[in-house]
């Protein structure tokens, strides 16, 4: 039986019939890689879907998923969508209060919780959570509460159902224009809003991306981004599902270097932080090498930088450069790809934030295609991406098929396309605020379109710094320059209403500690280390060098070294690792004020 490819579960069921016993998803269980086939996932999707029907879930009802990435997450997502329900993903890092807000705002009737920790976060606020009838845990656990069920119990309930055909009937009845999911914005400013995305939105974006990057069932994807986010979900789950590719779930960011070597993937989508970490790791290894190896590495880096524009534009190199590049590839690049697990890479895709041009050029120069993309939760999310046909460094590429982009008079990027959301749940005023009178979605980002049709993002409209002298400064470009340095882990530029720009700098403590020991600088802890005059002077020289290419008004005049990273737990980062500038400014008000003390 075939289904319409106009809905997400329709695509899934059609691919099940094609790939049946091949691996759909792989995950590490106690260090061992375990596979689940398309048929196995489909059986569980049907069981959970029918179990939810037995629990009274109707078409259009909301079901929350408060969980980490896992095979269970994928099963519950597809089960909800298959019976016409609307699922509401919640970031696994959200607090109980944040989860309660989303559950209440979405009026969810059922909530999935992955483990005891997530269950306890919900139970602690049970009196404040309205409308939830059942909580279903992924883990089997003994709980003396009839309203708390296990996933295995719900599957068993579905498999015992009197009418198995109900699953197919519900799936076939789905209107592609109906809501599939409410994805709540991570809230860099204000309360999260529920982005209403339809089946048509998701399917359109999947097919748009399939047209820009040809993937198939031979591809293997290493996945790290949260499926609670539209980027991770649309590109990391649904696009791979449509292609019939195998998805391997990395246990966490820290395991990715090892996972890359084990899986040797052909494709991976991630955010800048991962590529920054991988690049820093390469440089760190080089710093620990012999002088001869360092010399060869930096020679090859220079050759790669001269060759990379020919590579991405698929143009023939001058013969001398071609010979030099061949030697650099033999001596360095091929060995580096093998050592990192990049030797089978078809493409890496960066999204969710800007990536330093230096890092972008480097990965492409060593024969690892890295494409920057752009989008928002409200656009399901992708609207632009560099491709093998059109690739411009510093840009996020041209608009994907069936997508229009234009620049408003104030520089804001406007979008039209089939992937643009239906609106915000239960918030018509907020919906009206982000659309022009003639239907363009206002992204809140500032940018320009070059003569090749590629979009360049210069900053978030709300992040633009206006100095005391009235100068407009885009902080992201400066921050990208800073974090591309081996010794800088994170950076936030400050300067709104101030006479000059300053920065909060989080060092790369692994590298800084090694440097301090080499220099004979004694220290007790990170707090002690960042206060050492020699270390402050070291960063002062480094920042002055990094700022040479910037106009005087854009240069960092003062900085503070921080002893610890900005984190999700502290509220300074969103679950997708975007900086919450207001929270950072509040948390470090004393340090900021000291940089402007006369």
C-alpha positions in Angstrom: 0.0 0.0 0.0 1.4 3.4 -1.0 0.7 6.7 0.6 0.8 10.3 -0.5 4.3 11.8 -0.4 2.6 15.1 0.7 2.7 14.3 4.4 5.7 13.4 6.6 4.4 10.0 7.7 3.3 9.2 4.1 7.0 9.6 3.0 8.1 7.4 5.9 5.7 4.6 5.1 6.6 4.6 1.4 10.3 4.4 2.2 9.6 1.5 4.6 8.2 -0.4 1.7 11.3 0.3 -0.3 14.1 -0.3 2.3 12.4 -2.7 4.7 15.3 -4.6 6.3 18.0 -2.0 5.8 19.1 0.1 8.7 17.0 3.2 9.4 18.7 4.4 12.5 21.7 3.5 14.6 22.6 4.5 18.1 25.3 3.8 20.7 24.1 1.6 23.6 26.7 1.3 26.3 29.4 2.0 23.7 28.0 -0.5 21.2 26.5 0.6 17.9 23.0 -0.8 17.6 20.8 -0.7 14.4 17.1 -0.6 13.9 15.6 -1.4 10.5 12.9 0.5 8.7 10.5 -2.4 9.4 11.3 -2.3 13.1 10.8 1.4 13.4 7.5 1.1 11.4 6.2 -1.6 13.7 6.8 0.6 16.7 5.4 3.7 15.0 2.2 1.8 14.3 2.0 0.4 17.9 2.5 3.8 19.5 0.1 5.5 17.1 -2.6 3.0 17.8 -1.8 3.2 21.5 -2.4 6.9 21.4 -5.7 6.4 19.6 -6.7 4.0 22.4 -5.8 6.7 24.9 -8.3 9.1 23.1 -5.9 11.2 21.0 -7.9 12.7 18.2 -6.7 14.3 15.0 -5.5 17.9 15.8 -4.8 17.1 19.5 -1.4 18.2 20.8 1.2 15.8 22.2 4.4 17.1 23.8 7.8 15.3 23.5 10.2 16.2 26.3 13.2 14.1 25.5 16.7 13.7 24.2 17.4 12.5 20.7 16.8 8.7 20.5 15.1 6.1 18.5 12.1 6.6 20.8 11.9 10.3 19.9 11.7 9.4 16.2 9.1 6.7 16.8 6.9 9.0 18.9 7.2 11.9 16.4 6.2 9.7 13.5 3.4 8.0 15.5 1.9 11.4 16.4 2.0 12.7 12.9 0.6 9.4 11.4 -2.6 9.7 13.4 -3.1 13.4 12.6 -2.0 14.7 16.0 0.2 17.7 16.3 3.4 17.1 18.2 5.1 19.7 20.4 8.8 19.1 20.9 10.5 20.5 24.0 14.2 20.9 24.3 15.6 18.2 26.6 17.6 21.0 28.4 14.5 23.0 29.2 13.7 23.4 32.9 10.4 22.1 34.3 9.0 25.7 34.2 9.9 26.1 30.6 8.4 22.7 29.7 5.2 23.6 31.7 4.9 26.9 29.8 5.1 25.1 26.4 2.7 22.3 27.5 0.2 24.9 28.7 0.5 27.3 25.8 0.1 24.4 23.3 -2.7 22.8 25.3 -1.1 19.4 25.0 -3.1 16.4 26.2 -0.3 13.9 26.4 3.4 14.3 27.2 6.3 12.0 26.5 9.3 12.1 28.9 12.5 10.3 28.1 13.7 9.3 31.5 13.3 9.8 35.3 15.0 13.2 35.2 12.5 14.6 32.6 9.6 12.9 34.4 10.6 14.5 37.7 10.8 17.9 36.1 7.2 17.6 35.0 5.9 16.0 38.2 7.5 18.9 40.3 5.1 21.2 38.5 2.2 18.9 38.0 -0.3 21.3 39.7 0.7 24.0 37.3 0.5 21.9 34.1 -3.1 22.1 32.8 -4.8 19.6 30.6 -2.2 16.7 30.6 -4.1 13.4 30.9 -1.2 11.0 30.6 2.6 11.1 30.8 4.4 8.4 28.9 8.0 7.6 29.8 10.5 6.1 27.3 12.3 4.2 30.1 10.5 1.4 31.9 10.1 2.4 35.5 7.9 1.6 38.5 5.6 4.4 39.2 2.5 4.1 41.4 0.4 6.4 39.3 -2.2 5.3 36.8 -1.7 8.4 34.7 2.0 7.6 34.1 2.6 4.9 31.4 5.6 3.5 29.7 6.3 3.5 26.0 6.3 -0.2 25.9 3.0 -0.3 27.6 1.5 2.1 25.1 2.9 0.0 22.2 1.4 -3.1 23.7 -1.9 -1.2 24.1 -1.8 -0.3 20.4 -0.9 -3.8 19.3 -3.9 -5.2 21.2 -6.2 -2.7 19.5 -9.4 -4.0 17.9 -8.9 -2.1 14.6 -5.3 -2.0 13.3 -6.6 -0.5 10.0 -7.4 2.7 12.0 -3.7 3.7 11.7 -3.8 3.7 7.9 -7.2 5.4 7.8 -6.0 8.2 10.1 -2.8 8.6 8.0 -4.7 8.8 4.7 -7.1 11.3 6.1 -4.4 13.9 6.9 -4.7 17.2 5.0 -1.2 18.3 4.0 -2.1 21.9 4.9 -3.0 20.8 8.5 -0.7 21.5 11.4 2.0 18.9 12.0 4.0 20.5 14.8 4.4 23.5 17.0 8.0 24.3 17.4 8.7 26.8 20.2 11.3 29.4 19.4 14.3 29.1 21.8 13.6 32.6 23.0 16.8 34.7 22.7 14.4 37.5 23.5 11.0 37.3 25.2 8.8 34.3 25.8 8.9 31.4 23.3 6.3 31.4 20.6 4.8 28.3 19.1 5.7 28.2 15.4 2.9 26.4 13.5 4.4 24.2 10.8 2.2 22.1 8.5 2.9 18.8 6.8 3.1 20.9 3.6 5.8 23.1 5.1 8.0 20.2 6.1 7.5 18.3 2.9 8.2 21.4 0.8 11.5 22.0 2.6 12.6 18.4 2.3 12.0 18.4 -1.5 13.6 21.8 -1.8 16.7 20.5 -0.1 16.7 17.2 -2.0 17.0 19.4 -5.2 20.0 21.2 -3.9 21.9 18.3 -2.4 21.3 14.9 -3.9 21.3 12.2 -1.2 20.3 8.6 -1.5 20.0 5.4 0.6 23.8 4.8 0.3 24.4 7.9 2.4 25.2 7.6 6.1 24.5 10.7 8.3 26.1 11.4 11.7 23.5 13.3 13.6 24.0 15.6 16.6 21.5 18.4 16.6 18.4 18.3 18.8 15.3 17.1 16.9 13.4 19.5 19.1 14.7 22.2 16.7 13.5 22.6 13.1 17.0 22.5 11.6 17.9 19.2 13.3 14.5 17.7 12.6 13.9 18.8 8.9 17.4 18.3 7.7 18.7 15.7 10.1 15.7 13.5 10.2 13.1 14.1 7.5 15.6 14.8 4.6 17.6 11.7 5.5 14.4 9.7 5.8 13.2 10.9 2.4 16.5 9.8 0.8 16.5 6.4 2.6 19.8 7.3 4.3 21.0 5.7 7.5 21.0 8.0 10.5 23.6 7.5 13.3 22.8 9.4 16.5 25.9 10.8 18.2 25.6 10.5 22.0 26.7 14.1 22.5 29.0 16.9 21.2 32.0 15.5 23.1 31.8 12.1 21.4 31.6 13.5 17.8 35.3 13.2 17.0 35.3 9.5 18.0 31.9 9.0 16.3 33.3 10.5 13.0 36.1 8.0 13.0 33.8 5.0 13.7 31.0 5.9 11.3 33.0 7.7 8.6 29.8 9.5 7.5 29.0 10.9 4.1 26.9 13.7 5.5 26.6 15.7 8.7 24.6 18.8 9.6 25.6 20.9 12.6 26.1 24.4 14.1 29.2 26.6 14.0 30.4 25.4 17.5 31.1 21.9 16.3 33.1 23.0 13.2 35.0 25.5 15.4 35.9 22.7 17.8 37.0 20.4 15.0 39.2 23.2 13.5 40.7 24.1 16.9 41.5 20.4 17.4 43.4 20.3 14.1 45.4 23.4 15.1 46.0 22.0 18.5 47.5 18.8 17.1 49.7 20.9 14.8 51.0 23.0 17.7 52.2 19.8 19.4 54.0 18.6 16.3 57.6 18.9 15.4 58.9 22.0 13.6 59.2 20.1 10.3 55.6 18.9 10.5 54.4 22.4 11.4 56.2 23.8 8.4 54.6 21.2 6.1 51.2 21.8 7.6 51.3 25.6 7.2 52.7 25.2 3.7 49.8 23.0 2.7 47.4 25.4 4.4 48.7 28.2 2.2 48.4 26.0 -0.9 44.9 25.0 0.0 43.9 28.6 0.6 45.1 29.6 -2.9 43.4 26.6 -4.4 40.0 26.5 -2.7 38.3 29.2 -4.8 39.1 27.1 -7.9 37.8 24.0 -6.1 34.4 25.4 -5.1 33.8 27.0 -8.5 34.9 23.8 -10.2 37.5 25.6 -12.3 40.8 24.3 -13.5 43.8 25.4 -11.4 46.9 26.8 -13.1 49.3 23.9 -13.6 51.8 24.9 -11.0 49.1 25.3 -8.3 47.5 22.0 -9.4 50.8 20.2 -8.9 51.4 21.9 -5.6 47.8 21.0 -4.4 48.3 17.4 -5.5 51.4 17.2 -3.4 49.7 18.9 -0.4 46.8 16.5 -0.7 49.2 13.5 -0.7 51.3 14.8 2.2 48.7 16.3 4.4 45.0 16.6 3.3 44.3 12.9 2.5 46.0 11.8 5.8 44.0 14.5 7.7 40.7 13.3 6.2 41.5 9.7 7.0 42.5 10.6 10.6 39.4 12.7 11.3 36.9 10.3 9.7 36.3 12.7 6.8 37.4 10.4 4.0 33.8 9.5 2.8 32.3 12.9 3.3 30.0 14.1 0.5 29.0 17.3 2.3 28.9 18.9 5.8 26.2 21.5 6.3 26.5 24.4 8.8 23.4 26.2 10.0 22.0 27.9 13.0 24.6 30.7 13.0 27.5 32.2 11.1 30.7 30.3 10.6 34.1 32.1 10.3 35.2 32.4 6.7 38.6 31.2 7.7 37.2 27.9 9.0 34.8 27.6 6.1 37.7 28.0 3.6 39.9 25.6 5.4 37.5 22.6 5.4 36.7 23.1 1.8 40.4 23.5 0.9 41.3 20.0 2.4 38.7 18.3 0.2 35.8 18.3 2.7 32.8 20.1 1.2 31.2 22.4 3.8 28.2 24.4 2.9 26.7 27.2 4.9 22.9 27.5 5.0 20.3 29.8 6.5 16.8 29.8 7.8 14.7 30.2 10.9 12.2 28.1 12.8 9.5 30.1 11.0 10.7 28.8 7.6 10.9 25.1 8.6 13.9 26.2 8.5 16.0 26.4 5.3 15.6 29.2 2.8 19.2 29.4 1.5 22.2 27.2 1.1 25.5 27.1 -0.7 25.6 24.2 -3.2 28.1 22.5 -5.4 27.0 24.7 -8.3 26.9 28.0 -6.5 29.2 28.6 -3.5 30.4 32.0 -2.3 32.4 32.2 0.9 31.0 34.6 3.5 27.5 33.9 2.2 24.7 31.4 2.9 24.2 30.8 -0.8 21.3 31.4 -3.1 17.7 30.9 -2.3 16.6 27.3 -2.6 14.0 26.3 -5.2 10.5 28.0 -5.0 11.9 30.5 -2.5 12.0 34.3 -2.9 14.2 36.7 -1.0 14.5 40.4 -1.0 16.0 43.2 1.1 13.8 45.8 2.7 14.8 49.5 2.8 16.2 49.1 6.3 18.3 46.1 5.2 16.0 43.4 6.7 15.8 40.1 4.8 12.3 39.2 3.6 11.2 35.7 2.5 8.4 34.1 0.6 8.0 30.4 0.0 6.0 27.2 0.7 8.2 26.5 3.8 7.1 29.7 5.6 5.0 29.0 8.7 1.3 29.3 9.0 1.8 31.6 12.0 2.3 31.5 15.8 0.0 29.4 17.8 -2.7 31.4 19.6 -0.8 34.6 18.9 -2.3 36.6 16.0 -0.7 39.8 17.0 2.8 38.3 16.9 2.0 36.7 13.6 0.9 40.0 12.1 4.1 41.6 13.4 6.3 39.4 11.3 4.6 39.7 8.0 4.4 42.6 5.6 1.1 43.7 4.2 1.9 41.9 1.0 2.8 38.6 2.7 6.6 38.7 3.0 8.0 37.1 6.2 10.3 39.5 8.0 13.3 37.5 9.3 14.7 40.0 11.7 18.1 39.5 10.1 20.1 42.2 8.2 21.9 41.3 5.0 22.4 41.8 1.3 22.2 39.8 -1.9 25.3 39.8 -4.1 25.5 39.7 -7.9 25.5 35.9 -7.9 22.2 35.8 -6.0 23.9 34.7 -2.8 22.6 36.0 0.5 25.1 37.5 3.1 23.9 37.9 6.7 25.5 40.8 8.4 23.7 40.6 11.7 20.5 40.2 13.7 18.4 43.3 13.5 18.0 43.3 17.3 21.8 42.6 17.8 23.0 45.6 15.9 25.1 47.8 18.3 24.6 51.5 18.2 27.5 53.2 19.9 27.3 56.5 21.9 28.6 58.1 18.7 25.7 56.8 16.7 27.7 54.3 14.7 26.0 51.0 13.8 28.2 47.9 14.4 27.4 44.3 13.6 28.9 42.2 16.4 28.7 38.8 14.8 31.4 39.4 12.2 33.8 40.6 15.0 32.9 37.6 17.2 33.5 35.2 14.3 37.0 36.6 13.8 37.7 36.2 17.5 36.5 32.6 17.9 38.4 31.5 14.8 41.6 31.9 16.9 42.9 28.8 18.6 43.0 30.4 22.0 39.4 31.8 22.0 36.5 29.5 22.9 33.7 32.1 23.0 33.3 35.8 22.6 30.6 38.4 23.1 31.0 42.0 21.8 29.6 44.8 24.0 29.0 48.4 23.1 25.4 49.5 23.0 25.3 53.2 23.9 29.0 53.1 24.8 31.9 55.1 23.6 33.7 52.1 22.2 33.4 48.3 21.9 34.6 45.9 24.5 34.4 42.1 24.7 33.9 39.2 27.1 36.3 36.5 26.1 36.2 32.8 27.2 39.6 31.3 26.5 40.2 27.9 25.1 41.5 26.6 28.5 43.0 23.4 27.1 45.3 25.5 24.9 45.8 28.3 27.4 46.8 25.9 30.1 49.5 24.3 27.8 50.7 27.8 26.9 51.0 28.9 30.5 53.0 25.8 31.5 55.3 26.3 28.5 55.9 29.9 29.7 56.4 28.9 33.3 53.4 30.8 34.5 52.2 29.3 37.8 48.4 29.3 38.5 46.0 27.6 40.9 42.8 27.5 38.8 41.1 29.2 35.8 40.1 32.2 37.9 43.7 32.7 38.8 45.0 32.0 35.3 42.9 34.7 33.5 44.0 37.4 36.0 47.7 36.8 35.4 49.3 39.9 33.8 51.2 37.8 31.3 48.0 36.1 30.1 46.1 39.4 29.8 49.0 40.8 27.8 49.0 37.7 25.6 45.4 38.2 24.7 45.8 41.9 24.3 48.4 41.4 21.6 46.3 38.7 20.0 43.1 40.8 19.9 44.9 43.8 18.5 46.3 41.6 15.7 42.9 40.1 15.0 41.3 43.5 14.8 43.7 45.0 12.2 41.2 44.5 9.4 38.4 46.3 11.1 37.5 50.0 11.0 38.5 52.0 14.2 34.9 52.1 15.4 34.6 48.3 15.1 37.8 47.5 17.0 37.8 46.0 20.5 39.3 48.6 22.9 39.0 46.6 26.1 38.2 43.0 27.1 37.7 40.8 30.1 38.8 37.2 30.3 36.2 34.9 31.9 37.1 31.8 33.9 34.2 29.6 32.6 32.1 29.1 29.5 28.7 30.5 28.7 26.3 27.6 29.0 22.7 26.4 28.4 22.3 25.7 32.1 23.2 29.3 33.0 20.6 30.6 30.5 23.3 32.3 28.5 22.9 30.0 25.5 19.8 28.7 23.8 19.6 24.9 23.3 21.0 25.4 19.8 24.0 27.3 21.3 23.0 30.8 20.2 24.0 33.5 22.6 21.4 35.2 24.7 23.0 38.7 24.8 20.6 40.2 27.3 21.3 37.3 29.8 25.0 37.6 29.3 24.9 41.4 29.8 22.9 40.9 33.0 25.1 38.1 34.4 28.3 40.0 33.7 27.1 43.5 34.4 29.9 44.2 36.9 32.6 43.0 34.4 31.1 45.1 31.7 30.9 48.2 33.8 34.5 47.9 34.8 35.5 48.0 31.1 33.9 51.4 30.8 35.0 52.9 34.2 37.0 56.1 33.6 
